[in-house]
């Protein structure tokens, strides 16, 4: 069964090189003033406020009194570290054919699941590449009650990609969901199949395209305007084999192989490291990464070209893994776009049919930001409950839902909310592949306003009926405290305090990763954690998430008990397929 794989990929440091390019190859309007071959190492720092609220909680002490007294003000003097060049060389570069510089990284970072990658390009710009594009840093206030005395302390959220806004469909050129059809959602670039490619039911989002290299299968669409233009191309990949000697093609727009006239996006085997990694080239100017694309795992890939700075960028699972500068934009004629095979590179690189599955292939005629790409890769579902009379997913995957005996509350935490006031009431979301993956990090965020301190908030199962693999992940203990749990060898739980039944909304975040274990935040405070819970035994299937009810008492319930229905309201429900940072939680809380 396809899965997203047990990885928690962090943003790599990016090493750039600058290299002179012969002026005779570059039109005057693209001339660069840079002409020195120079390795550049970027050193990150952390921006802290003069005061920072530090929550203290662990698996040994998580009682209510601690929650009420947990906030304390601690002066901080650390500032953003300036960029400093590394004193010793961390790469060596040598010129090779096809107007490229080959960059060999010499250091290994085990946190990345592979070594830090570099791109081959005619030259590369020095650029500030932090973990994400920083969001605006602003402040809000949070209130805690201690012995009937209310204290208000300023809270600073450092940079975070959550809660930034963009219109994901802006400048959309084409989108293929591959849900049993080759039709493009814009009805403009519907694809034609060659040699009978098919679909599988276990895609990343419902169905996906299945391509066999042995059967020479691929699809193609009419010309899409990528010439002399900015673009972002995103796709979910699940390769099942690497039968070719060099390339396994993802997408191409090729006039002829040379002089920036042939866009070819592939998974390429390096002739140096012999790993299979993401590759993007105009055939002349090239970006080749060094992070392995694993077999039999769903991986998100994004390829960006910015015509304003002539930069190619490649992202893996939402994180930038390499960039390079092209002399000129993509040139050529209005040929068809091919998916899964590129005929124009066969004479140079040989057979290049893709082997495996593809899903959610999207092309837009603009440069997506790093934060938007991270959301596309890791925001699994997002229900705002603002679009009455329908419940729809505002996230990138448009997951569908069913519901029973629910209503809209006009005064939600933000806009409207969903209300549950019946023992049979629920809302169930389908198609959560990442949440069904063993040891895959996840985060669940929601706002609640309970009418009573009992019931299940979030129930997860491998079947729509709630049978099979199933567990209550968030809910209330019999004493009214908040419980978060996962399935390891058994149900592993952490217990927070009870929140008051009142008109006040409360923010709940459950986080799990193999690095930091199980964590529970309430109202921007880490109230409980168990770092020792480092295994998540998932369903290995596309999961269903049910809000406010548990249909099957035969399922694991752990510390939540056998209560069924939650009575109250829920707003801004989100699931991420990554571990949120404390700054992410802070940004969600002050939203």
N, C-alpha and C positions, 0 to 999 in steps of 0.2 A: 504494500500500500504506500503510495507516495507520501512523503513527509517533508517537513521543513528542516529537519536535521538539528542535532543538539549542539548549536553554536551560540555563543554570545559574542559577536564580533564588535570590537571597539575601533574607534577612528584611528587609523594609523598616522604616525608622523609621515610627512611626504618630503622626499628629497628631490630637489629640482636642479637641473643643469641649464646653463646658458651656453649657446654655441653659435659662432658666426655662421651665417648662411651667405653664399655667394650672391651679390646684388643682382647678377644677371638672371637669377632664378626668381626674383621677387619684384613685382610691380612697385613703382615708387610709392603708391599710397599705403603699401604694407611694409615699408622700410622700417627696420628696427635700429635703434641706436646702440644696442647691446652687442658686444663682439668679444667677450672674454669667457673662456671656458672656466666655470667656477662652481664647485659644489656648494650647495646652500643647505644648512641644517636649521630647522625651525625648532625652537625650544618653547614649550608652552608654560604658562603660569596660570594661577587661579586668582580671580578677582574677588575679594571679600570686602564687606562693609566694615565700618568702624565698630559696629556691634553686630553680633550674630546670635540668633536664638539657637541653642544647642540642645536637642532632645537627648535624653539618656534613657535607654531601655534595653533590656536583653532578655534572654529566655529564663533567667532566674528571678526577675522582679518585674511584674507587669500588672500591679494592682491599681485600683482606682485612685488611691491617695497619691501614688506616684504620678499618675496622669495629671492630677490637679496641681501638682507642684513641680512638674517636669521642666517648665520653661525657666531659664536663667540667662542672664545677660553676661556675656563674656567679651572683653575688649579684644579686638583683632588688629594686628598691624601689618599683616601680610598684604602685599600689593601685587598687581599683575607683573609677572616676571618679564623683563624685556627680552627680545629675541637676542640670542647669543650664538655666534658661530661655534661649532664644535671644533676643538683644537686639533683633533686628529682627523684624518680623512676617513669618511665612512662609505665612500664608494670610489670606484674607479670607472672611467668612461673611455671608450675607444670608438672611433669613427668606423662605421661599416657601410655597406652599400645601401642604396635606396634612400639616401639623404637622411640617415638616422644616426642617433648616438645610442649605443647599447649601454645601459646602466645596470651594473651588478650590485645589488645590495649585499653588504657583508655582515649584517647583524640580523639576528632572529628574535622575534617577539612572540612568545608562546601564547600571549593573550589574543592574538589575531587568528588563531587556528592555522596560521601559515605565516611566512616571513613577510616583512614589510616590502611592498612592491614599488616599482618605479616605472615610468613610462619612457618609451623611446620617442624622441621627437627631434626636429631640426634644431630647436633650442627650447628652453623652458624658462618661464618667468619666475622671479622671486615673488612670492605672494603669501599673504597671511592666511594660513590654513589651520584654524583651530578646530576643535572637535565638531563644532557646528557653526553655522552662521549665527552670531550672537543675536538674541532677541533684545528688545529694548529692556533696560534694567529699570524697574520702577519699584515703588514701595507700597505696602499696604499695612494694615494693622490687624492684629489678632488679639483676642481677649481670652484670658484664663481666670477662673474663679478659685481662690484659695481662702478657706475659712471665711466665706461670705464677703471677702474683699476683692474687688475687681481691679485688675491691673492691665494696662494696655502697653504693648511693646511693639516698636516698629520692626517689620520683617522685610528683609531684602532678599529677593529671588535673583540668583545669578542667571547666566544665560541658559536658555532652554528653548527647544523647538516646539514644545507643546503650546497650544492655544494661539499659535500664529494663524492668520487667515489668508486664504487664497481661493480663487475659483479654479478648481482642478480641471474643469472642462474648458478653461480659457484657451483660445487658439488651438482647439483640438482639430487635428487633421484626420486621424483614423483611430479606431479602437476595435479590436477583435477580442471578444470574450471567449470565443470557441465553445460556447454552450450548445453543441450539436449543430453549429452552422458556421459557414465561412463568411457570413455577412458582416460588413463593417457597420458599427452603430450609427455612423453619420450617413449611411446609405450612399456613400460616394465612392468608396474604394473596396467594394466587396471582392473577395479573393476567389481565384479559380484553382481547383485542386489538380495536381498532376500525379498520376499513378496511384490514385485511390488512397490518400491519407485518411485517417479515421479519427474518432474521438474516444476518450476514456471517461468514465463516470467519476473517477477519483482525481480530479484536477485540483489545483490550488483553490480555485473558487468554482465549485460545482464541476462541470466538465472541462476538458482541455484537449488541445490538438495533439495527436499522436503521429509521429513521423518515423519511418523505417529507412535507414540508410541502405540496407540491402535491397529494398524495393525501389530505390531512387525516388522517394516521395518528397514533394515540396508543394508550396502554393505560391501564387503570384497575384499581384493587384495592378491596376492601372498606375501610371506615373503619379507619385506623390511629390509635391513641390519642396524638395530638400536642397536643390541647387542654389548656391549663393544665398544661403539662408541659415539662421539659427534654428536649432531643433533639439528636442529631447525625445529619446526612444527608450521605453521601459518595457520589460517583459519578465515573467516568471519562467524559469528554466528548470527542467528535471531531466538531465541527460542520463540515459541508461547505458551508454557505451561510447567509447572513442575509437571507432574502427579505422579512421583515416590517419594518414601519416603526418598531416600538418593541421588542417583546418576542419572545423565542424560549424557550418554556417548558420547564423541567426537571421541576418537580414542584409540585403545588398541592393544598391542602385549603381550599376556599373555600365559605363559607356565603352571604355577599353582600359586595360590594365596599365596605367601610367599617368604621370603628370597631373595628379589630383583629379582624375576623371573616373575614379572607381571607388565608391563607398563600399567597404566590406567590413561587416561586424560579425565576428566569429568567436568561437572558443578555439584557441591555438595552442598547440604543443610547442613549448620552448625547446629550441635545439641545444640549449645550455643546461637548463634545470630539468627538462623533460616533464614539467608539470603542465596541466591544461588550464589556461587562464583566459580572462576576457581580453579581447583585442579589437581595436578600431583603427581603420586606416582609410585614407583617400587614395591610396596607392601612390606613395611619394612622401606623404607626411603621416606619421604613424604613432599610435599610442598602444604600447604593449605592457600589460600588468604582470605581476608575479604572484598573485594570490590564487590558489587552486580553486577551481569550480568542482565540487565533489559530485560523484555519481549518486543516483538514486536518492536525491535530496532536492527539495524545492528551494531555489535560490533566486533572489530578486536582482536583476541587472539593469543598470541605467547608463545610457550613452548620450553625452551632451556635446553640442558644438555651439559656441558663442561667436557669432560673426563680428561682434564689436571688438573683441580682443583676440580673435582667431584661436581660441583655446578649445581643445578636445579634453573632455573629462569622462572618467569611467567610475561607476559606483557599484559596489557589491553589497547586497543586503542593506542598502541605505547609507553606506559609508564610502567616502571618496577614497579610492585606492590608487589613483594615478591621473596625471594630466600632462598635456604636451601642447605645443604651439604649432599650428599649420601655417605655411607660407601664404596660402590663399584659401578661400572657401572651396567647397566641392564644386567642380565644373562638370559639364557633360551635356547630354541630350535627354529628352523626356522619355526615357526607357521605363518599362515596367519595374516595379519593386518585387524582389523575390524573397521568400521566407523559407528557410530551411535548406537553401542551396543557392549558390551564386555562379552561374555559368561563366561569367567574365574572368574569373580567376583560375579556371581549371588548367589552362596552359602553363600557368606559372606555379601553382601550388597543388595541383592534382585534384582528385575527387574530394568533395567537401560537403556531402550530404550530412544533415544533422540526424542524430539518433536519440530519440527520447520524446519528451512532452514539452509543450509550450502553453502558456496561459496568459490572458490579460495583456496582450500586446497593444501598446498605446504609443501614438506619435503626436506631438504637439509642436507648433511652429514658434517656440520660444524657449528660453533658457529657464528651466526649473531651478529653484534655489536648493541648497543642500538640505534645508529643513523640510521642504516639500517632498523631496525624494525620500528622506528618512520616513516621513509619514506614509508615503505610498508603499514603502517596504515593510513598515512595522505596525501601523495603525490598522488593526484587524477589523474592528467595527466601531461605529460611533452613532449612538442614538440620542438626538437632542430632544425629541418629543415635542418639537415646536411646530410641526407641520400637520396639525389636525385638519381633517379627520383621519389621516393615515399615519401609520408608524413606518418610517423609512430610515434607511441607513445613510448617514451623511459622510461616511468614510469612503476610502478609495475603492472598496470591494463591492459596495451596494448589496450587502447580504440581506436576504429576505427573512420575514418573520411571520408567525401566526400568534393569535392572542384570543383571550376569552375573558369576558366579564370585567374589562378594564374601562377606564375613562380618562379624560384629560383634566388635569388641574390647571386652572388659568394662571395661578400665581406660583410658578415653579421657582427653583433657585435661579434659573436664567431662562426667561421666557416661560413656556409652559412645561408641565411635567406629566408623567403617567401616574395614575392613581389606582391602587389595589385595595378594594374594600369588600371583598367577597372571598369565601373559602376556596372557590374554584378559580379565582382570577390568576392569570399569568400572561407573560409575553415570552415567546420562544424564538430564538435566532438560530438559523442553520448555516452550515458551510464554514465552520471555524477549524480549518485544517491545522494551523500552527498550534492551537491549544491541544490538539491530539497527538503532538509529537513528543516522544520521550526526551526528557531533560532539556526541552526548549524553554528558555526564559519567557516569562509573561508578566503582565501587570494588568490589574483590573481596577478601574476607577469609577466611582459613582457618588452622587449626592443622595442622601436619604432624609426624609422627614417622617418618622414612624408615628403611627397612632398607638402602637403598643410595642413593647420590647420582646418580641417573639417571632418565630418563623424563619424561613429560608429566604435569603436575599438573592443568591446566585447558585444555581444548580447546573451541573455539567454532566452530559451523558453522551454515549456513542450512538444512540438511537432516538428517534422523535418521541417514542413512547416513554422514554426515561429508563429503559432497561439496558442490559448489557453492562458495559463499563459506565459507572455513574458515581457521583459524589456531590455532596453539598459543599461548596467552596467558601461561601460567605453566609453568615446568618447570626442568630442570637443563641446564646446558651440559656439554660433554664433559669439562671439568675439575671438574665437581661443583658449580659455583657456581649460585646461584639466578638465573633470568632472567625478567624481565617484559617483555612486548612487546604492541604493537598494530599494526594495519594502517593505514598512511597511504598514501603512494604505493607503499611497500614495507613490509616488516616493520621496525618501529623498536623497538629493544631497549635495555634497561638491565640491567647485570650487578651483582649483589650478591656477597657472599662465599659460601663453602660453609658449610653448617651441619654440625655433627658428627653422625655416626651413633651414637646412644646412646639411652638411655631417656628423654631430655629432649624435651619438646614445644617446637616453635618456631612463632611466630606470623608469618604472611606476609600482607602487604597490598599489592595493586597498585591504584594510583589513576591515573585520567586525567581531565583537563579541558582545555578550550581556554584556560583562564586560566593554569594552572601546569604543563601538559604531563604527562609520564609520570613517576610516582614509585613507588619500591619501598621498603617498610618491612620490616625483619626484627627481631622482638622489640622493637618500639617505637622503633627507630632508623631514621631515613631514611638508607639506605645508598646509594641511587642516585637521580638525577633527571635528566631532560632537559626543561627548560622550553621548548625550541625545538620540541618535538613537539606542535603545537597542532591537528593535524587527525586525526580518526578517521574512516576510510572504512569505514562499517559495511555490513551486508548489505542494509539496507532491508527486512528480513523478520523474522518472529518466530524467534528463534534457539534452538539446542540447545546446552547446555553439558554436556560429558562430562568426568568426573573420572577421572584416573589412566590415561588411554590416548588414543591418537590413531589412528583407524581408517584414515586415508588419508595416505600419505606424499607424495601429489601436492600436498597443501596447503602453505601457507607455514609454515615452521618456524623461520626466522630463526636466532637464537642458540641455540635449544634443540636443534637437530640432529634426526637421524632416529630417535632412540630412541623406542620406543613406550610400553611399560608402565612405570608407577611402581610400585615395591614398597615398601609401608609403610602407614601409617595416616593418616586425615584426620578432623578433627573440626570442628564448629561452622562450617560453610561458609555464607557470606553473600555476596549480591550486592546492591549499592545502585545506584540510578539517580541518584546525586549524588556530588559530590566530598566525601569524608570529610575533616574537619579533623584536625590533629595531636592535638587533645584527644579526638576520636572514636577515633582509632587507639589512643591511650593507654588509653581506657576499655575498648576491646575486648581489649587486651593484658592488663590487670589483672583481666579477668573470670575 
